[in-house]
Amino acid sequence: MEEFDITVIGSGPAGYVCAIRAAQLGYNVCCIEKGQTLGGTCLNIGCIPSKSLLHSSHLYDQASDLKKLGINFDNVSFDLSKIMEKKLESVGSLTKGVEFLFKKNKINRKSGFAKLKNINEIEILSGEKSEIIKSAKIIIATGSEVSSPNGVVIDEKDILSSTGALSLEKVPNHLVVIGAGYIGLEMGSVWSRLGSKVTVIEYADRILPGMDTEVSSSFQKILIKQGFDFKLSTALRSVNKEGDSLSVSVENKGQTMNIDCDKVLISTGRRPYTFGLNLEELGVKLDDKGFIITDNHFKTSIDNIYAVGDCKLGPMLAHKASEEGTAVAEIIDGQAGQVNYNAIPSVIYTAPEVASVGKTEDEIKAEGVTYKVGKFPFTANAKAKVMNDTGGFVKILSDNKSDEVLGVHIIGADAGNMIGELTVAMEFGASAEDIARTCHAHPTLTESIKEAALNVENQAIHI
């Protein structure tokens, strides 16, 4: 029986990063992965392939509208098969990169499904074969899976999860998206740009229910201009499939309506994936939604078993998972590994992008904290003007007494990169004045960050 210091179950952003960091620290590491390739959902059927499609479709959309910049194209078109080929090329390159890092760091990779036999032994099932390994520490990083509404069966042909929506062979005439969260809006954007009519059904009274209310309201208006049709405060009743036709039955204020379409994307959230691990039988505690319960050091109810990433409570973000993977490896090594959950950025990769870090204005109000707001629109930013991309704004929230930045929210071109500056600022406890007094290059989009910080005290120069 092989023995390891640390065994990581799952090779997604939490698992592979954890395995590499543990190996760097000198441990004999094994990583068990049920899929054929490393990288988990993010690299294979999530973050990376979706961003490839978003990038390609965005370039096509821009090319169709370049006459405003004096650049003329005739008969702009796209080849969906080549767009998909590029997506697969990107995924393949990155998963092979993780394989290289495993070899470089001498991580023992094992393929198959993991089942905990006891607190130190793991059975690995692969087809009809199985083996048992022994490990002093076990880290569960099995991620999450798509959650489907009751009665709706995802077939990945007509009723799709994000996986199926990433691999369509032709552009749907009418795509109905169930759920106005990150995934639904990103995938809706891809197919809307390529010619689909997109209708979004959302049970809440606004899109992106967990986001800052002002941001979600402004973002919805932008998406409506792009052709999205939103039906909010609307409940899904059923998805009916007869032959090649689909009909979605929904209810709003007691009124039922049927929406005919040719594809339905289910994007109502994800749930922790812990199937077959034998956790409850072993005594690892789960909450009522199936998330593994851990303490502040990622330890489960069993001393030598830890959990990181989507399978434990917290935002389901790849970068958050990676931070936890690094932290738990360092904690096992006796270091002060930690994750600052108040400084975890999130990004929606639509056009414009939407990015945030820290608290929303709604959360600050609910906590009874007195605060200040500084906003600056991209319509007043020189770089945004020459780019012909002036939609959105930067919004900074700071404590009324200390001026410490509590949260930042951006709608605009390249918001996903701009939020990095604010994440660093919050990590170091910066005040709005600290940001306002920091020189920003001109002309850049990031000047809007400086101006928003200045505007916390009504000192913005360019509005």
C-alpha positions in Angstrom: 0.0 0.0 0.0 1.4 3.4 -1.0 1.7 6.0 1.7 1.6 9.8 1.3 2.0 12.8 3.6 -0.9 14.6 1.9 -3.6 13.4 -0.5 -5.7 16.0 -2.3 -9.0 14.8 -3.8 -9.8 16.9 -6.8 -7.6 18.8 -9.2 -9.6 22.0 -9.8 -8.3 25.5 -8.8 -8.4 24.5 -5.1 -6.9 21.0 -5.5 -4.1 21.5 -8.0 -2.9 24.7 -6.3 -3.0 23.0 -2.9 -1.1 19.9 -4.2 1.6 22.1 -5.8 2.1 24.3 -2.7 2.3 21.2 -0.5 4.9 19.7 -2.8 6.9 23.0 -2.7 6.9 22.7 1.1 8.5 19.3 0.8 5.6 16.9 1.3 5.0 13.6 -0.5 1.8 14.5 -2.3 -0.9 12.5 -4.1 -3.7 14.1 -6.1 -6.8 12.0 -7.1 -8.9 13.2 -10.1 -11.9 11.5 -11.5 -11.7 13.3 -14.9 -9.5 12.6 -17.8 -7.7 15.9 -17.5 -6.5 18.1 -14.6 -8.0 21.5 -13.9 -11.5 20.6 -12.7 -14.6 22.5 -13.9 -12.8 25.8 -14.2 -10.2 24.8 -16.8 -12.3 22.2 -18.6 -16.0 23.2 -18.7 -16.2 26.5 -16.9 -14.1 29.7 -16.6 -11.6 29.1 -19.4 -13.8 27.8 -22.2 -16.5 30.4 -21.4 -14.0 33.2 -21.5 -12.7 32.0 -24.8 -16.2 32.2 -26.3 -16.8 35.5 -24.6 -13.6 36.9 -26.2 -14.3 35.6 -29.7 -17.9 36.8 -29.7 -16.9 40.2 -28.3 -14.4 40.7 -31.1 -17.1 39.8 -33.6 -19.5 42.2 -32.0 -16.9 45.0 -32.1 -16.0 44.3 -35.7 -19.6 44.6 -36.6 -19.6 48.1 -35.2 -16.2 49.6 -36.1 -17.7 52.1 -38.6 -18.1 54.4 -35.7 -14.3 54.5 -35.4 -13.9 55.1 -39.2 -13.0 51.4 -39.9 -15.1 49.9 -42.7 -15.7 46.1 -43.0 -18.1 44.5 -45.4 -20.0 41.3 -44.7 -18.4 40.6 -41.3 -19.1 37.0 -40.4 -17.9 34.2 -38.1 -17.2 30.5 -38.3 -18.6 28.9 -35.2 -16.6 25.7 -35.7 -13.3 27.6 -35.6 -14.5 29.6 -32.5 -15.0 26.2 -30.8 -11.7 24.9 -32.0 -9.9 27.9 -30.4 -11.8 27.2 -27.2 -10.6 23.6 -27.2 -7.1 24.7 -28.0 -7.0 27.1 -25.0 -8.4 24.4 -22.7 -5.9 21.8 -23.9 -3.0 24.2 -23.5 -3.9 25.1 -19.9 -4.7 21.5 -18.7 -1.4 20.3 -20.2 0.3 23.2 -18.3 -1.1 21.8 -15.0 0.1 18.3 -16.0 3.6 19.8 -16.5 3.5 21.5 -13.0 2.5 18.2 -11.4 5.5 16.5 -13.0 7.8 19.4 -12.1 6.8 19.2 -8.5 6.8 15.4 -8.4 3.1 15.0 -7.5 1.7 11.5 -7.8 -1.4 11.8 -9.9 -4.0 9.0 -9.6 -7.1 8.7 -11.8 -10.5 7.5 -10.5 -13.2 8.2 -7.9 -12.1 8.5 -4.3 -13.9 6.8 -1.4 -12.7 7.3 2.2 -12.3 3.9 3.8 -11.3 5.4 7.2 -9.6 8.6 8.3 -6.3 7.5 6.8 -7.1 5.2 3.9 -8.6 6.1 0.5 -9.9 3.7 -2.1 -9.5 4.8 -5.7 -12.1 3.3 -8.1 -11.3 3.3 -11.8 -13.5 1.2 -13.9 -13.3 -2.4 -12.6 -10.0 -1.6 -10.9 -9.4 -0.3 -7.4 -6.5 0.4 -5.1 -6.1 1.7 -1.6 -3.6 4.3 -0.5 -2.7 5.6 2.9 -2.4 9.3 3.8 -1.6 11.2 6.9 -3.6 14.2 5.8 -6.5 14.3 3.4 -7.8 17.5 1.7 -11.2 17.4 0.0 -11.3 19.7 -3.0 -14.0 18.1 -5.1 -15.7 21.3 -6.2 -19.4 21.7 -7.2 -21.9 20.6 -9.8 -24.8 22.1 -11.6 -28.0 22.4 -9.6 -31.2 21.9 -11.7 -34.7 23.0 -10.7 -37.1 20.2 -9.6 -38.6 18.3 -12.6 -36.1 19.7 -15.1 -33.8 17.2 -16.7 -30.7 18.5 -18.3 -29.9 16.5 -21.5 -27.1 18.9 -22.8 -28.8 18.8 -26.2 -31.8 21.1 -25.8 -32.0 21.7 -22.1 -28.5 22.8 -21.2 -26.2 23.4 -18.3 -23.3 25.7 -18.9 -21.4 22.6 -20.2 -23.8 22.1 -23.1 -24.0 25.9 -23.7 -20.3 25.9 -24.3 -20.5 23.3 -27.1 -23.5 24.2 -29.3 -23.0 23.3 -33.0 -25.1 26.2 -34.2 -26.5 29.4 -32.9 -29.9 29.1 -31.3 -32.7 31.2 -32.7 -34.1 31.8 -29.3 -32.3 30.9 -26.1 -34.2 31.0 -22.8 -31.9 31.4 -19.8 -33.2 30.4 -16.4 -31.4 32.4 -13.8 -29.9 35.9 -14.0 -26.6 35.2 -12.3 -23.0 35.3 -13.6 -23.2 32.2 -15.7 -26.5 32.9 -17.3 -25.6 36.5 -18.3 -22.1 35.5 -19.6 -23.5 32.6 -21.7 -26.5 34.7 -22.8 -24.0 37.4 -23.9 -22.1 34.9 -26.1 -25.1 33.7 -28.0 -26.8 37.1 -28.1 -23.7 38.6 -29.9 -23.7 35.7 -32.4 -27.4 36.3 -33.2 -29.7 34.6 -30.7 -32.7 36.2 -29.2 -32.1 35.8 -25.4 -34.8 35.8 -22.8 -33.7 35.6 -19.1 -36.1 34.3 -16.4 -35.3 35.4 -12.9 -37.2 34.6 -9.7 -35.8 37.7 -7.8 -36.9 41.2 -8.6 -33.5 42.1 -10.1 -30.6 40.5 -11.9 -27.5 39.5 -10.0 -29.4 39.4 -6.6 -26.2 39.3 -4.5 -24.6 42.3 -6.2 -24.9 46.0 -5.3 -28.4 47.1 -6.2 -27.3 50.3 -8.1 -24.8 48.3 -10.1 -27.3 45.5 -11.0 -29.9 48.1 -12.1 -27.5 50.0 -14.3 -26.1 46.8 -15.8 -29.6 45.5 -16.6 -30.3 48.7 -18.6 -27.1 48.1 -20.6 -28.0 44.5 -21.3 -31.5 45.5 -22.4 -29.9 47.9 -25.0 -27.9 44.9 -26.2 -31.1 43.0 -26.9 -31.7 41.0 -23.7 -35.3 40.5 -22.6 -35.7 40.1 -18.9 -38.6 38.6 -17.0 -38.0 39.3 -13.3 -40.1 38.3 -10.3 -40.9 35.3 -12.5 -41.0 31.7 -11.4 -40.2 28.7 -13.6 -43.0 26.2 -13.6 -41.8 23.6 -16.2 -39.8 23.0 -19.3 -41.8 21.0 -21.8 -40.1 19.2 -24.7 -42.0 17.6 -27.5 -39.9 16.4 -30.4 -37.7 19.3 -31.5 -39.9 22.0 -29.9 -39.4 23.5 -26.4 -41.8 25.5 -24.3 -41.0 27.1 -21.0 -43.9 27.7 -18.6 -43.4 30.6 -16.2 -45.5 32.5 -13.7 -45.5 36.2 -12.9 -48.0 37.8 -10.4 -50.3 34.8 -10.7 -50.3 34.9 -14.5 -48.9 32.0 -16.4 -47.2 32.3 -19.8 -45.5 29.9 -22.2 -42.4 30.9 -24.0 -41.4 28.9 -27.1 -37.7 28.5 -27.8 -35.2 26.1 -29.3 -32.7 25.9 -26.4 -33.0 26.4 -22.6 -30.0 27.1 -20.4 -30.3 26.2 -16.7 -28.1 28.5 -14.7 -29.9 28.5 -11.3 -26.7 27.8 -9.3 -24.4 25.0 -8.2 -24.2 22.6 -5.3 -21.2 20.9 -3.6 -20.0 17.7 -5.2 -19.3 15.1 -2.5 -20.8 12.1 -4.1 -19.3 8.7 -3.2 -16.8 10.1 -0.7 -18.4 8.3 2.2 -18.1 11.4 4.3 -21.2 11.1 6.5 -20.5 7.5 7.3 -17.0 8.5 8.4 -18.3 11.3 10.6 -17.4 14.3 8.5 -20.2 16.9 9.2 -22.2 18.5 6.4 -24.7 21.3 6.6 -28.3 21.1 5.3 -27.2 22.0 1.8 -24.5 19.5 1.6 -21.5 21.8 2.1 -18.6 20.4 4.2 -18.4 22.2 7.6 -14.9 23.4 8.5 -13.4 25.6 11.1 -11.4 28.8 10.3 -8.4 26.6 9.4 -10.3 24.5 6.8 -10.4 21.5 9.2 -13.5 19.3 9.2 -15.0 17.5 12.2 -12.1 15.0 11.8 -8.7 16.3 12.7 -6.7 15.1 9.7 -9.3 15.8 7.0 -9.7 19.3 5.5 -11.9 20.8 2.8 -11.3 23.8 0.4 -13.0 25.3 -2.6 -16.6 25.0 -3.7 -17.4 21.9 -1.5 -17.3 24.1 1.6 -19.3 27.3 2.3 -18.2 30.5 0.6 -18.3 32.2 -2.8 -17.9 29.7 -5.6 -14.9 31.5 -7.3 -11.8 29.8 -8.8 -9.4 32.4 -7.3 -11.0 32.1 -3.9 -10.6 28.3 -4.1 -6.9 28.7 -5.1 -6.3 31.0 -2.1 -7.8 28.4 0.2 -5.7 25.6 -1.4 -2.5 27.6 -0.7 -3.6 28.5 2.8 -4.5 24.9 3.9 -1.1 23.6 2.7 0.7 26.3 4.7 -1.4 25.6 7.8 -0.6 21.9 7.7 3.1 23.0 7.5 2.7 25.1 10.7 2.5 28.5 8.9 -0.1 31.2 9.3 -2.0 30.4 6.1 -5.2 32.5 5.8 -7.6 34.0 3.3 -9.1 37.5 3.7 -12.7 37.0 2.6 -13.3 40.7 2.7 -10.9 41.2 -0.2 -12.0 38.5 -2.7 -12.8 40.2 -6.1 -15.5 38.9 -8.4 -15.9 39.6 -12.1 -18.6 39.1 -14.7 -16.9 38.9 -18.2 -19.7 40.5 -20.2 -19.3 43.7 -22.2 -19.0 45.9 -20.3 -17.4 43.9 -17.6 -18.7 44.1 -14.0 -16.3 43.7 -11.1 -16.6 44.2 -7.3 -14.6 43.6 -4.1 -15.7 44.1 -0.5 -19.2 45.0 0.7 -22.2 46.2 -1.3 -24.0 49.4 -0.3 -26.9 47.2 0.7 -24.7 45.2 3.1 -23.2 48.3 4.6 -26.7 49.8 5.2 -27.9 46.5 6.8 -24.9 46.6 9.2 -25.8 50.1 10.3 -22.4 51.5 9.3 -22.3 55.2 8.3 -20.5 55.5 5.0 -19.5 57.8 2.1 -19.9 57.2 -1.6 -17.7 58.3 -4.4 -18.7 57.7 -8.1 -17.2 58.6 -11.4 -18.8 57.8 -14.8 -16.7 56.5 -17.7 -18.4 59.1 -19.9 -16.0 61.6 -18.3 -12.9 59.5 -18.8 -10.6 60.4 -21.7 -9.5 56.8 -22.5 -13.0 55.5 -22.5 -14.0 58.2 -24.9 -11.3 57.4 -27.4 -12.2 53.7 -27.1 -15.8 54.6 -27.8 -16.7 52.5 -24.7 -18.1 54.9 -22.1 -20.8 52.7 -20.4 -20.7 52.3 -16.6 -18.9 53.9 -13.7 -16.6 53.3 -10.7 -18.3 53.4 -7.2 -16.2 53.5 -4.0 -17.7 53.0 -0.6 -15.7 54.1 2.5 -16.3 54.3 6.2 -17.6 57.7 7.3 -15.2 57.9 10.3 -12.0 56.2 9.2 -12.4 56.6 5.4 -11.3 53.0 5.0 -12.5 51.5 1.8 -15.3 49.0 2.5 -16.3 48.1 -1.1 -15.7 49.0 -4.7 -18.0 48.2 -7.7 -17.2 48.9 -11.3 -19.1 48.6 -14.6 -17.0 49.3 -17.6 -14.4 48.1 -20.1 -11.6 46.1 -18.5 -13.3 46.3 -15.0 -11.9 42.8 -14.3 -8.3 44.1 -14.5 -9.1 47.4 -12.8 -10.5 45.7 -9.7 -7.0 44.3 -8.9 -5.8 47.7 -7.8 -8.8 48.1 -5.4 -8.3 44.6 -4.0 -4.7 45.4 -3.1 -5.8 48.7 -1.6 -8.4 46.9 0.6 -5.9 44.2 1.6 -3.7 46.9 3.0 -6.5 48.8 4.7 -6.3 51.8 2.4 -8.5 54.8 2.7 -10.3 56.5 -0.1 -7.9 59.4 0.4 -4.9 57.1 -0.1 -6.3 56.1 -3.5 -7.2 59.7 -4.4 -3.6 60.9 -3.6 -2.0 58.1 -5.7 -0.9 59.2 -9.2 -2.6 57.3 -12.0 -1.2 57.4 -15.6 -3.0 59.4 -18.2 -4.9 58.6 -20.3 -6.1 55.3 -18.7 -9.3 53.8 -17.5 -7.9 53.6 -14.0 -8.0 57.4 -13.7 -11.7 56.8 -13.0 -10.7 55.0 -9.8 -8.8 58.1 -8.7 -11.6 60.4 -9.6 -14.2 58.2 -7.8 -11.9 58.2 -4.7 -11.7 62.0 -4.9 -15.4 62.2 -5.3 -15.9 60.5 -1.9 -15.2 64.0 -0.6 -16.8 65.8 -3.6 -13.4 66.7 -5.0 -13.5 65.0 -8.4 -11.8 67.2 -11.0 -13.5 66.1 -14.3 -17.2 66.1 -13.3 
